[in-house]
Amino acid sequence: YSTAENSADALKKAIIEDDIDNTVVAMCNLGNACGTCHANFRRLLTSQLTNEVSGWSGKYIKGCE
């Protein structure tokens, strides 16, 4: 939860500062944090984690790992 909260705070700051590069990074980080937590909650296999994360961020940001 802390990772997601920190990522959300970073995203908010980047948006307020109109910093597109950091907005992209923050979106990726937030997507990864959310996906990781959801994966743990659902007890997904490691190989399925990539699909979980891409559902949050990969469709919005090209190259988000």
MOZI-V987952 format. One record per residue. PHI is phi as a letter, one per 40 degrees, with the letter a starting at -180 (* if undefined). PSI is psi in whole degrees, -180 to 180 (NA if undefined). OMEGA is omega in whole degrees, -180 to 180 (* if undefined). Layout:
phi=PHI psi=PSI omega=OMEGA
phi=PHI psi=PSI omega=OMEGA
This chain:
phi=* psi=-40 omega=-179
phi=c psi=-40 omega=179
phi=c psi=-43 omega=178
phi=c psi=-42 omega=180
phi=c psi=-44 omega=178
phi=c psi=-40 omega=178
phi=c psi=-40 omega=178
phi=c psi=-41 omega=177
phi=c psi=-42 omega=178
phi=c psi=-39 omega=178
phi=c psi=-46 omega=179
phi=d psi=-45 omega=-180
phi=c psi=-45 omega=-179
phi=c psi=-40 omega=179
phi=c psi=-45 omega=180
phi=c psi=-40 omega=-180
phi=c psi=1 omega=-179
phi=f psi=42 omega=-179
phi=b psi=95 omega=-173
phi=c psi=-38 omega=-180
phi=c psi=-46 omega=179
phi=c psi=-26 omega=175
phi=c psi=-43 omega=179
phi=c psi=-47 omega=180
phi=c psi=-45 omega=-179
phi=c psi=-38 omega=177
phi=c psi=-44 omega=178
phi=c psi=-46 omega=-179
phi=c psi=-41 omega=179
phi=c psi=-43 omega=178
phi=c psi=-42 omega=179
phi=c psi=-41 omega=180
phi=c psi=-45 omega=180
phi=c psi=-45 omega=-179
phi=c psi=-39 omega=179
phi=c psi=-46 omega=-180
phi=c psi=-45 omega=179
phi=c psi=-38 omega=179
phi=c psi=-43 omega=178
phi=c psi=-43 omega=-179
phi=c psi=-42 omega=-178
phi=c psi=-4 omega=-179
phi=f psi=47 omega=179
phi=c psi=154 omega=174
phi=c psi=154 omega=-180
phi=d psi=-40 omega=-179
phi=c psi=-23 omega=-180
phi=c psi=-14 omega=-178
phi=c psi=-39 omega=180
phi=d psi=-42 omega=179
phi=c psi=-38 omega=179
phi=c psi=-49 omega=-179
phi=c psi=-42 omega=-178
phi=c psi=-24 omega=176
phi=c psi=-26 omega=-179
phi=c psi=-37 omega=-171
phi=b psi=-31 omega=-172
phi=c psi=-30 omega=-179
phi=c psi=-13 omega=-177
phi=b psi=-30 omega=-174
phi=b psi=118 omega=179
phi=c psi=131 omega=177
phi=g psi=9 omega=179
phi=c psi=121 omega=-179
phi=b psi=NA omega=*
